[in-house]
Amino acid sequence: MNNIQRLEMETKGIELDQQELIIYLEENGLKPHDEYNATSLNNKKAIYQTALSVLESVANNPELMKNIKMDDMSVSQFHENLTQRIDQLYKTIRQMKTDQSSNSDIFMLYL
């Protein structure tokens, strides 16, 4: 699986042009056709950051929201769910460790 396929897996249901996904990936430091490394914390975090960028882009585009029609879900419900997912991704990304981070959750604060 490559990075663009992993991003599509993370953003299921959101239809974007392949070129747009490539730009989002490159903006977050990923090459779209490189192999996705599931063991790399940096790679996973970059995919989540890219998914967050995609969701924020959808949230900022009212035209995209008008085109989304699901069974009994209105646009306002879609926006509320989208906002909740964005908040969830922000929290997840902030809590994620990277390959370079230390194992300690303690930091020193000098006054």
C-alpha distances in whole Angstrom, upper triangle without the diagonal:
4,7,8,6,7,10,11,10,13,15,15,19,19,19,19,19,16,18,19,15,15,18,18,15,17,20,18,17,14,13,11,9,9,6,6,9,10,13,14,16,17,13,13,16,15,13,16,18,16,16,20,21,20,22,25,25,25,28,29,29,32,31,28,29,32,30,28,30,29,31,34,32,34,33,34,33,29,30,31,28,26,28,28,24,25,27,25,22,25,26,23,22,25,25,22,23,21,21,24,26,29,29,32,32,36,37,40,42,45,48
4,6,5,6,9,10,11,13,15,16,19,18,18,17,17,13,15,16,13,12,15,14,11,13,16,15,14,10,9,7,5,5,4,5,8,10,14,13,16,15,11,12,15,13,11,15,16,14,15,18,19,18,20,23,22,23,26,27,27,30,30,26,28,31,29,27,30,29,32,34,32,34,32,34,32,29,29,31,28,25,27,27,24,23,26,24,21,23,25,22,21,24,24,21,22,20,20,23,25,28,28,31,32,35,36,39,41,44,47
4,5,5,6,9,10,11,12,14,17,16,16,15,15,12,13,14,10,9,12,11,8,10,13,11,11,7,7,5,6,6,6,5,8,10,13,12,14,13,9,10,12,10,8,11,13,10,11,15,15,14,17,19,19,20,23,24,24,27,27,24,26,29,27,25,28,28,31,33,31,32,30,31,30,27,27,28,25,23,24,24,21,20,23,21,18,20,22,19,17,21,22,19,19,17,18,21,22,26,27,29,29,32,33,36,38,41,43
4,5,5,6,9,10,11,12,15,13,13,12,11,8,10,11,7,7,10,10,7,10,13,12,12,9,8,5,7,8,9,9,12,13,17,16,17,16,12,12,14,12,9,12,13,10,11,14,14,12,15,18,17,18,21,22,22,25,24,21,23,26,23,22,25,25,28,31,28,29,27,29,28,24,25,26,24,21,23,24,20,20,23,21,18,20,23,20,19,22,23,21,22,20,21,24,26,29,30,32,32,35,36,39,40,43,46
4,5,5,6,9,10,10,13,13,13,13,13,10,13,13,10,11,14,13,11,14,16,15,16,12,12,8,9,10,10,9,12,13,16,16,18,17,13,13,15,14,10,13,15,12,12,16,16,14,16,19,19,19,22,24,23,26,25,22,23,26,24,22,24,24,27,29,27,29,27,29,28,24,25,26,23,21,24,24,20,20,23,22,19,21,23,21,20,24,24,21,23,22,22,25,27,30,30,33,32,36,37,40,42,45,47
4,5,5,6,9,10,14,13,14,14,15,13,15,15,11,12,15,13,11,14,16,14,15,11,12,9,10,11,10,7,10,10,13,13,14,14,10,9,12,11,8,10,12,11,10,13,15,13,15,18,18,18,21,23,23,26,26,22,23,26,24,22,25,24,27,29,27,28,27,28,26,23,24,25,22,19,22,21,17,18,20,18,16,18,20,17,16,20,20,18,19,18,19,22,23,26,27,29,29,32,33,37,38,42,44
4,5,5,6,9,12,11,12,11,13,11,13,12,8,10,12,10,8,12,13,12,13,11,12,9,11,12,12,10,13,12,16,15,15,14,11,10,11,10,6,8,10,7,6,10,11,9,11,14,14,15,17,19,20,22,22,19,20,23,21,20,22,22,25,27,24,26,24,25,24,20,21,22,19,17,19,19,15,15,18,17,14,16,18,16,15,19,20,17,19,18,20,23,24,27,27,30,29,32,33,36,37,41,43
4,5,5,6,9,8,9,9,11,10,13,12,8,11,13,12,11,15,16,15,17,14,14,11,13,14,14,12,15,15,19,18,19,18,15,13,15,14,10,11,13,10,9,12,13,10,12,15,15,14,17,19,19,21,21,17,18,21,19,17,20,19,22,24,22,24,22,24,23,19,20,21,19,16,19,19,16,16,19,18,15,18,21,18,18,22,23,21,23,22,23,27,27,30,31,33,32,35,36,40,41,44,46
4,6,5,9,10,11,13,15,13,16,15,12,14,17,15,14,17,18,17,18,16,16,13,15,16,14,12,14,13,17,17,17,18,15,13,15,14,10,11,14,12,10,13,15,13,13,17,17,16,19,21,21,23,23,19,20,23,21,18,20,19,22,24,22,24,23,24,22,19,20,21,18,16,19,19,15,16,19,17,15,18,20,17,17,21,21,19,21,21,23,26,26,29,29,31,30,34,35,39,40,43,46
4,6,9,10,12,13,15,15,17,15,12,14,16,13,13,16,17,15,17,15,16,14,16,17,16,13,15,13,17,16,16,16,13,11,12,12,8,8,11,9,7,10,12,10,10,14,15,14,16,19,19,21,22,18,19,22,20,18,20,19,22,23,21,23,21,22,20,17,18,19,15,13,16,15,11,12,15,13,11,14,16,13,14,17,18,16,19,19,21,24,24,27,27,29,28,31,32,36,37,40,42
4,6,6,9,10,13,13,15,13,10,14,15,12,13,16,17,15,18,16,17,15,17,18,18,16,18,17,20,20,19,19,16,14,14,14,10,10,12,10,6,9,11,8,8,12,12,11,13,16,16,18,18,14,15,18,17,14,17,16,19,21,18,20,18,19,18,14,15,16,13,11,14,14,11,12,15,14,12,15,17,15,16,19,20,19,22,22,24,27,27,30,30,32,30,34,34,38,39,42,44
4,6,8,10,13,14,17,15,13,16,18,15,16,19,20,19,21,19,20,17,18,20,19,17,20,18,22,22,22,22,19,17,18,17,13,13,15,13,10,13,14,11,11,15,15,13,15,18,18,19,19,15,15,18,16,13,15,14,17,19,17,19,18,19,18,14,16,17,14,13,16,16,13,14,17,16,15,18,20,18,19,22,23,22,25,25,27,30,30,33,33,34,33,36,37,41,42,45,47
4,6,10,13,14,17,15,14,17,19,17,18,21,22,21,24,22,22,19,21,23,23,21,23,22,26,26,25,25,22,20,21,20,17,16,18,16,12,14,15,12,11,15,14,12,14,17,16,17,16,12,12,15,12,10,11,11,14,16,14,16,15,17,15,12,14,16,13,12,15,16,13,15,18,18,17,20,22,21,21,25,26,25,28,28,30,33,33,36,36,38,36,39,40,43,44,47,49
4,6,10,12,14,12,11,15,16,14,15,19,19,19,21,20,20,17,20,22,22,20,23,22,26,25,25,24,21,20,20,18,15,15,16,13,10,12,12,9,9,12,11,8,11,14,13,14,13,9,10,13,11,9,12,12,16,18,15,16,14,17,16,12,13,16,13,11,14,16,13,14,18,17,16,19,21,20,20,24,25,24,27,27,29,32,32,35,36,37,35,39,39,42,43,46,48
4,7,9,12,10,10,13,15,14,15,18,19,19,22,20,20,17,19,21,22,21,24,24,27,27,26,25,23,21,22,20,17,17,18,15,13,15,14,10,11,14,12,10,14,15,13,15,13,10,12,13,11,10,13,14,17,20,18,18,16,19,19,15,16,19,17,15,18,19,17,17,21,21,19,22,24,23,23,26,28,27,30,29,31,34,34,38,38,40,38,41,42,45,46,49,50
4,6,8,7,7,10,11,11,13,15,16,17,19,18,17,14,17,20,21,20,23,23,27,26,26,24,21,21,21,18,16,17,17,13,12,14,12,9,11,13,11,10,13,14,13,15,13,10,13,15,13,13,16,17,21,23,21,21,18,21,21,17,18,21,19,16,19,21,18,17,21,22,19,21,24,23,23,26,28,26,29,28,30,32,33,37,37,39,38,41,41,44,44,47,49
4,5,5,7,9,10,11,13,15,16,17,19,17,16,13,15,19,20,20,24,24,28,27,27,25,22,22,22,20,17,19,18,15,14,17,15,12,14,16,13,13,17,17,15,17,15,13,16,18,15,16,19,20,24,26,24,24,22,24,25,21,21,24,23,20,22,24,21,21,24,25,22,24,27,26,25,28,30,29,31,29,31,33,34,38,39,41,40,43,43,46,46,49,51
4,5,5,6,9,10,11,12,14,16,17,14,13,10,12,15,17,17,21,22,25,24,25,23,20,20,21,18,15,18,18,14,14,17,15,12,15,17,15,15,19,19,18,21,19,16,19,21,19,19,22,23,26,29,27,27,25,27,27,23,24,26,24,21,24,25,22,22,25,25,22,24,27,26,24,28,29,27,29,27,29,31,32,36,37,39,38,42,42,45,45,48,50
4,5,5,6,9,10,11,12,15,15,14,12,10,12,15,18,18,22,23,26,25,25,23,20,21,21,18,16,18,18,14,15,17,15,13,16,17,15,16,19,19,18,21,19,17,20,22,20,21,24,26,29,31,29,29,26,28,29,25,25,27,26,23,25,27,24,22,26,26,23,24,28,26,24,28,30,28,29,28,29,31,32,36,37,39,39,41,41,44,45,47,49
4,5,5,6,9,10,11,13,15,13,13,11,14,17,19,18,22,23,26,24,24,22,19,20,19,16,15,16,15,11,12,14,11,9,13,14,11,12,15,15,14,17,16,14,17,19,18,18,22,23,27,29,26,26,23,25,25,22,21,24,23,19,21,23,20,19,22,23,20,21,25,24,22,25,27,26,27,26,27,29,31,34,36,38,36,39,39,42,42,45,46
4,5,5,6,9,10,11,13,11,11,8,11,14,16,15,18,19,22,21,21,19,16,16,16,13,11,13,12,9,9,12,10,8,12,13,11,12,16,16,16,19,18,15,18,21,19,19,22,23,27,29,26,26,24,25,25,21,21,23,22,18,20,22,19,17,21,21,18,19,23,21,19,23,25,23,24,23,24,27,28,31,33,35,34,37,37,40,40,43,45
4,5,5,6,9,10,11,9,8,6,9,11,14,14,17,19,22,20,20,18,15,16,17,13,12,14,14,10,12,14,12,11,15,16,14,16,19,19,19,22,21,19,22,24,23,22,26,27,30,32,30,30,27,29,29,25,25,27,25,22,23,25,22,20,23,23,20,21,24,23,21,24,26,23,25,23,24,26,27,31,33,35,34,37,37,40,40,43,45
4,5,5,6,9,10,9,9,9,12,14,17,17,19,21,24,21,21,18,16,17,17,13,13,15,13,10,12,14,11,10,14,14,12,15,18,17,17,21,20,18,21,24,22,23,26,28,31,33,30,30,27,28,28,25,24,26,25,21,22,24,21,19,23,23,20,20,24,23,20,23,25,23,25,23,24,25,27,31,33,34,34,36,36,38,39,41,43
4,6,5,7,9,9,10,9,13,14,17,15,18,19,21,19,19,16,14,15,14,10,10,11,9,6,8,10,7,7,11,11,10,13,15,15,16,19,19,17,19,22,21,21,25,26,29,31,28,27,25,26,26,22,21,23,22,18,19,21,18,16,19,19,16,17,20,19,16,19,22,20,21,20,22,23,24,28,30,31,30,33,33,35,36,39,40
4,5,5,6,5,7,6,10,11,13,12,14,16,18,16,16,13,11,12,12,8,8,10,9,6,9,11,9,10,13,14,13,16,18,19,19,23,23,20,22,25,24,24,27,27,31,33,30,30,27,28,28,24,24,25,23,20,21,22,19,17,20,20,16,17,20,18,16,19,21,18,20,18,19,21,22,26,28,30,29,32,32,34,35,38,40
4,5,5,5,6,7,11,11,14,14,16,18,20,17,17,14,12,14,14,10,11,13,11,9,12,14,12,13,16,16,15,18,20,20,21,25,25,22,25,28,27,26,30,31,34,36,33,33,30,31,31,28,26,28,27,23,24,25,22,20,23,23,19,19,22,21,18,20,23,20,21,19,19,21,23,26,29,31,30,33,32,35,35,38,40
4,6,7,9,11,14,15,17,16,18,20,21,18,18,14,13,15,13,10,11,13,10,8,12,12,9,11,15,14,13,17,18,18,19,23,23,21,24,27,26,26,29,30,34,35,32,32,29,29,30,26,25,26,25,22,22,23,21,18,20,21,17,17,20,19,16,18,21,19,20,18,20,20,22,26,28,29,29,31,30,32,33,35,37
4,6,9,10,14,14,15,14,15,16,18,15,14,11,10,11,10,6,8,10,7,6,10,11,9,11,14,14,14,17,19,19,21,24,25,23,24,28,27,26,30,30,34,35,32,32,29,29,29,26,24,26,24,21,21,22,19,17,19,19,15,15,18,16,13,15,18,16,16,14,16,17,18,22,24,26,25,28,27,30,30,33,35
4,7,10,12,11,14,13,14,16,17,14,14,10,9,12,11,7,10,12,10,9,13,14,13,15,18,18,18,21,22,23,24,28,28,26,28,31,30,29,33,33,37,38,35,35,32,33,33,29,28,29,28,24,25,25,22,20,22,22,18,18,20,19,15,18,19,17,17,14,15,16,18,22,24,26,26,28,28,30,31,34,36
4,6,9,8,10,9,11,13,15,12,13,10,8,10,11,7,8,11,11,9,12,14,13,14,17,18,18,20,23,23,24,28,28,25,27,30,29,28,31,32,35,37,34,34,32,33,32,29,28,29,27,24,25,25,22,20,23,22,18,19,21,19,16,19,20,17,18,15,15,17,19,23,25,27,27,30,30,33,34,37,39
4,6,6,9,10,12,15,17,15,16,13,11,13,14,11,11,14,14,12,15,17,16,16,20,21,20,22,25,25,25,29,29,26,28,31,30,29,32,33,36,38,35,36,33,35,34,30,30,32,29,26,27,28,25,23,26,25,21,22,25,22,20,23,24,21,21,18,18,20,23,26,28,30,31,33,33,36,37,40,42
4,6,8,9,12,15,17,16,17,15,12,13,15,12,10,14,14,11,13,16,15,14,18,20,19,20,23,24,24,27,26,24,26,29,27,26,29,29,33,35,32,33,31,33,32,28,28,30,27,24,26,27,23,22,25,24,21,22,25,22,20,23,25,22,22,20,20,23,25,28,30,32,32,35,35,38,40,42,45
4,6,9,12,15,17,16,18,17,13,15,17,14,13,17,17,15,16,20,19,18,21,23,22,23,26,27,27,30,29,26,29,31,29,28,31,31,34,37,35,36,34,35,34,31,31,33,30,27,29,30,26,25,28,27,24,25,28,25,23,26,27,24,24,22,21,24,26,30,31,34,34,37,37,40,42,45,47
4,6,9,12,14,13,16,14,11,13,16,13,12,16,17,15,17,20,20,19,22,24,24,25,28,29,29,32,32,29,31,34,32,31,34,33,37,39,36,38,36,37,36,32,32,34,31,28,30,30,27,26,28,27,23,25,27,24,22,25,25,22,22,19,18,21,23,27,28,31,31,35,35,38,40,43,45
4,6,9,12,11,14,14,10,12,15,13,12,16,17,16,17,20,21,20,23,25,25,26,29,30,31,34,33,30,32,35,33,31,34,33,36,38,36,38,36,37,36,32,33,34,31,28,30,30,26,26,28,26,23,25,26,23,21,24,24,21,21,18,17,20,23,26,26,30,30,34,34,38,40,43,45
4,6,9,9,11,11,7,8,12,11,9,13,15,13,14,18,18,18,20,23,23,24,27,28,29,32,32,28,30,33,31,29,32,31,34,36,34,35,33,35,33,30,30,31,28,25,27,26,23,23,25,23,19,21,23,19,18,21,21,17,18,16,15,18,20,23,24,27,27,31,32,35,37,40,43
4,5,6,9,9,6,8,11,11,11,13,15,15,16,19,20,21,22,25,25,27,29,30,31,34,34,31,32,36,34,32,34,33,36,38,36,37,36,36,35,32,32,32,29,27,28,27,24,24,25,23,20,21,22,19,17,20,20,16,15,13,12,16,18,20,21,24,25,28,29,33,35,38,41
4,6,8,9,7,7,10,11,10,12,15,15,16,18,20,20,22,24,25,26,28,30,31,34,34,31,32,35,33,31,33,32,34,36,34,35,34,35,33,30,30,30,27,25,27,25,22,22,23,20,18,20,20,16,16,19,17,14,14,13,12,16,17,19,19,22,23,26,28,31,34,37,40
4,6,9,8,8,11,13,13,14,17,18,18,20,22,23,24,26,28,29,30,32,34,37,37,34,35,38,37,34,36,35,37,39,37,38,37,37,35,33,33,32,29,28,29,27,24,24,25,22,19,21,21,17,16,18,17,13,12,11,10,13,15,16,16,20,21,24,26,29,32,35,38
4,5,5,6,9,10,11,13,14,15,17,19,20,21,23,24,26,27,29,30,32,35,36,33,34,37,36,34,36,35,38,39,37,38,37,37,35,32,32,32,29,27,28,26,23,23,23,21,18,19,19,16,14,16,15,12,10,8,7,10,12,15,15,18,19,23,24,27,29,33,36
4,5,5,6,9,10,11,12,14,15,16,18,20,21,22,24,26,27,28,30,33,35,31,32,36,35,33,35,34,37,38,35,36,35,34,33,30,30,29,27,25,25,24,21,20,20,18,15,16,16,12,11,13,12,8,7,5,5,9,10,12,13,16,16,20,21,24,26,30,32
4,6,5,6,9,10,10,12,14,15,16,18,20,21,22,24,25,27,29,32,33,30,31,35,34,32,35,34,37,38,35,36,34,34,33,30,29,29,27,25,25,24,21,19,20,19,15,15,16,13,11,13,13,9,8,5,6,8,10,13,15,17,18,21,21,24,26,29,32
4,5,5,6,9,10,10,12,14,15,17,18,20,21,23,24,26,27,30,31,28,29,33,32,30,33,32,35,36,33,35,33,33,32,29,28,28,26,23,24,23,20,19,20,19,15,16,17,14,12,15,15,11,11,9,9,12,14,17,18,21,21,24,25,28,30,33,36
4,5,5,6,9,10,11,12,14,15,17,18,20,21,23,24,26,29,30,27,27,31,30,28,30,29,32,33,31,32,30,30,29,26,26,25,23,21,21,20,17,16,18,15,12,14,14,11,10,13,12,9,10,9,10,13,14,17,18,20,20,23,24,28,29,33,35
4,5,5,6,9,10,10,12,14,15,16,18,20,21,22,25,27,29,26,26,30,30,28,30,30,32,33,30,31,29,29,28,25,24,24,22,19,19,19,16,14,15,14,10,11,12,9,6,9,10,7,8,7,10,12,13,16,17,19,18,21,22,25,26,30,32
4,5,5,6,9,10,10,12,14,15,16,18,20,21,23,26,27,24,25,29,28,27,29,29,32,33,30,31,29,29,28,25,24,24,22,20,20,20,17,15,16,15,12,12,14,12,9,12,13,11,11,10,12,14,15,18,20,22,21,24,24,27,28,32,34
4,5,5,6,9,10,11,12,14,15,17,18,20,21,24,25,22,23,26,25,24,26,26,29,30,28,29,26,27,26,23,22,23,20,18,18,18,15,14,16,14,11,13,14,12,10,14,15,12,14,13,14,17,18,21,22,24,23,26,27,30,31,35,37
4,5,5,6,9,10,10,12,14,15,16,18,20,23,24,21,21,25,25,23,25,25,28,28,25,26,24,24,23,20,19,20,17,15,15,15,11,10,12,11,7,9,11,8,7,11,12,10,12,12,15,17,17,21,21,23,21,25,25,28,30,33,35
4,5,5,6,9,10,10,12,14,15,16,19,22,23,20,21,25,25,23,26,26,29,30,27,27,24,24,24,21,19,20,18,15,15,15,12,10,12,12,8,8,11,10,7,10,12,11,13,13,16,17,17,21,22,23,22,24,24,28,28,31,33
4,5,5,6,9,10,11,13,14,15,17,20,21,18,19,23,22,21,24,24,28,29,26,26,23,24,23,20,19,20,18,15,16,17,13,11,14,14,10,11,14,13,11,14,16,14,16,16,18,20,20,24,25,27,25,28,28,31,32,35,37
4,5,5,6,9,10,11,12,14,16,18,19,16,17,21,20,18,21,21,24,25,22,23,20,21,20,17,16,17,15,12,13,14,10,9,12,12,8,10,13,12,11,14,16,15,17,17,20,22,22,25,26,27,26,29,29,33,33,36,38
4,5,5,6,8,10,10,12,14,17,19,16,16,20,20,18,21,22,25,25,22,22,20,19,19,16,14,15,14,10,11,12,9,6,9,10,6,8,11,11,9,12,15,14,17,17,20,22,22,25,26,27,25,27,27,30,31,34,35
4,6,5,6,9,10,11,12,16,17,15,16,19,19,18,22,23,26,27,23,23,20,20,20,17,15,17,16,12,12,14,12,9,12,13,10,10,14,14,12,15,17,17,19,19,22,23,23,27,28,29,27,30,29,32,32,35,36
4,5,5,6,9,10,11,14,15,12,13,17,16,15,19,19,23,24,21,21,18,19,19,15,14,16,15,11,12,14,12,10,13,14,11,13,16,16,15,17,20,19,22,21,24,26,26,29,30,32,30,33,33,35,36,39,40
4,5,5,6,9,10,12,14,11,11,15,15,14,17,17,21,21,18,18,15,15,15,12,10,12,11,7,9,11,8,7,10,11,10,11,14,14,14,17,19,19,22,22,25,27,27,30,30,31,29,32,32,35,35,38,39
4,5,5,6,9,12,14,12,12,16,16,15,19,20,23,23,20,19,16,16,16,13,11,13,12,9,9,11,10,7,10,12,11,11,14,15,14,16,19,19,22,23,26,27,27,30,31,32,29,32,31,34,34,37,37
4,5,5,6,10,11,9,11,14,15,14,18,20,23,24,20,19,16,16,17,14,12,15,15,11,12,15,13,11,14,16,14,14,18,19,17,20,23,22,25,25,28,29,29,33,34,35,32,35,34,37,37,39,40
4,5,5,8,9,6,7,11,11,11,14,16,19,20,17,16,12,14,14,11,9,13,12,9,10,13,12,11,14,16,14,16,19,19,19,21,24,24,27,27,30,32,31,35,35,36,34,37,37,39,39,42,43
4,6,7,10,8,8,11,13,12,15,16,20,20,16,14,11,11,12,10,7,10,10,7,8,11,11,9,12,14,14,14,18,19,19,20,23,24,27,27,31,32,31,35,35,36,33,36,35,38,37,40,41
4,6,9,9,9,12,14,14,17,19,23,22,19,17,13,14,15,13,10,13,14,11,11,14,14,12,15,17,16,16,20,21,20,22,25,26,28,29,32,33,33,36,37,37,35,37,36,39,38,41,41
4,5,6,7,9,11,12,15,18,21,21,18,16,12,13,16,13,11,14,15,12,13,17,16,15,18,20,19,19,23,24,23,25,28,28,31,31,34,36,35,39,40,40,38,40,40,42,42,44,45
4,5,5,6,9,10,13,16,19,19,16,13,10,11,14,11,10,13,15,13,14,17,17,16,19,21,21,22,25,26,26,27,30,31,34,34,37,39,38,42,42,43,40,43,42,45,44,47,47
4,5,5,7,9,12,15,19,19,16,14,11,13,16,13,12,16,17,15,16,20,19,19,22,24,23,24,27,28,28,30,32,33,36,36,39,40,40,43,44,45,43,45,45,47,47,50,50
4,5,5,7,10,13,17,18,15,13,10,13,14,11,11,15,15,12,15,18,17,16,20,21,20,22,25,25,25,28,30,30,33,33,36,38,38,41,42,42,40,43,43,46,45,48,49
4,5,5,8,11,14,15,12,10,6,9,11,8,8,12,12,10,13,15,15,15,18,20,20,21,24,25,25,27,29,30,33,34,36,38,38,41,41,42,40,42,42,45,45,48,48
4,6,8,11,14,14,12,10,7,10,12,10,11,14,15,14,16,19,19,19,22,23,23,25,28,28,29,31,33,33,37,37,40,42,42,45,45,46,43,46,46,49,48,51,52
4,6,10,13,14,12,11,9,13,14,11,13,16,16,15,17,20,19,20,23,24,24,26,28,29,29,31,33,33,37,37,39,42,42,45,45,46,44,47,47,50,50,53,53
4,7,10,11,9,9,8,11,11,8,10,14,13,12,15,17,16,17,21,21,21,23,26,26,27,29,31,31,34,35,37,40,40,43,43,44,42,44,45,48,48,51,52
4,7,8,7,7,8,11,11,9,12,15,14,14,17,19,18,20,23,23,23,26,28,28,29,32,33,33,37,37,40,43,42,45,45,46,44,47,47,50,50,53,54
4,6,6,8,9,12,10,9,13,14,13,14,17,18,17,19,22,22,23,25,27,27,28,31,32,32,36,37,39,42,41,44,44,45,42,45,46,50,50,53,54
4,6,9,11,14,12,11,15,16,15,16,19,20,20,22,24,24,25,28,29,29,31,34,34,35,38,39,42,45,44,46,46,47,44,47,49,52,52,55,56
4,7,10,12,10,10,14,14,14,16,18,19,19,22,24,24,25,28,29,29,31,33,34,35,38,40,43,45,44,47,46,47,44,47,48,51,51,54,55
4,7,8,6,7,10,11,10,12,15,15,16,18,20,20,22,24,26,26,28,30,31,32,35,37,40,42,41,44,43,44,41,44,45,48,48,51,52
4,5,5,6,9,10,11,12,14,16,17,18,20,21,23,24,26,27,29,30,32,33,36,38,41,43,42,45,44,45,42,45,45,48,48,51,51
4,5,5,6,9,10,10,12,14,15,16,18,20,21,22,24,25,27,28,30,31,35,36,39,41,40,43,43,43,40,43,43,46,46,49,49
4,5,5,6,9,10,10,12,14,15,17,18,20,21,23,24,26,27,29,30,34,35,39,40,39,42,42,42,39,41,42,44,43,46,47
4,5,5,6,8,10,11,12,14,15,16,18,20,21,22,24,26,27,29,32,34,37,39,38,40,40,40,37,40,40,43,43,46,46
4,5,5,6,9,10,11,12,14,15,16,18,20,21,22,24,26,27,30,32,35,37,36,38,38,39,36,39,39,42,42,45,46
4,5,5,6,9,10,10,12,14,15,16,18,20,21,23,24,26,29,31,34,36,34,37,37,37,35,37,37,40,40,43,43
4,5,5,6,9,10,11,12,14,15,17,18,20,21,23,24,28,30,33,35,34,36,36,36,33,35,36,38,38,41,41
4,5,5,6,9,10,10,12,14,15,16,18,20,21,22,26,28,31,33,32,34,34,34,31,34,35,38,38,41,42
4,5,5,6,9,10,11,12,14,15,16,18,20,21,25,26,29,31,30,33,33,33,30,33,34,37,36,40,41
4,5,5,6,9,10,11,12,14,15,17,19,20,24,25,29,30,29,31,31,31,29,31,31,34,34,37,37
4,5,5,6,9,10,11,12,14,16,17,18,22,24,28,29,28,30,29,30,27,29,30,33,33,36,37
4,5,5,6,9,10,10,12,14,15,16,20,22,25,27,26,28,28,28,26,29,29,32,33,36,37
4,5,5,6,9,10,11,12,14,15,19,20,24,25,24,27,27,27,25,27,28,31,31,34,35
4,5,5,6,9,10,11,13,14,18,20,24,25,23,25,25,25,22,25,25,28,28,31,32
4,5,5,6,9,10,11,12,16,18,22,23,22,24,23,24,21,24,25,28,28,32,33
4,5,5,6,8,10,10,14,16,19,21,20,22,22,23,20,23,24,27,28,31,33
4,6,5,6,9,10,13,15,19,20,18,21,21,21,19,21,22,25,25,28,29
4,6,5,6,9,12,15,18,20,17,19,19,19,16,19,20,23,23,26,28
4,6,5,6,10,12,16,18,16,18,17,18,16,19,20,23,24,28,30
4,5,5,8,10,14,15,14,16,17,17,15,18,19,22,23,27,28
4,6,8,10,14,15,13,15,15,15,13,15,16,19,19,23,25
4,7,10,13,14,12,13,13,13,10,14,15,18,19,23,25
4,7,10,12,10,12,12,13,11,15,16,20,21,25,27
4,7,8,6,8,9,10,10,13,14,18,20,23,26
4,5,5,9,10,12,13,16,16,19,22,25,28
4,6,8,10,13,14,17,18,21,23,26,30
4,7,9,12,13,15,15,18,21,23,27
4,7,8,10,12,12,15,18,21,24
4,5,8,10,11,14,17,20,23
4,7,9,11,15,18,21,24
4,5,8,11,14,18,21
4,7,10,13,16,19
4,7,10,13,16
4,7,10,13
4,6,10
4,7
4
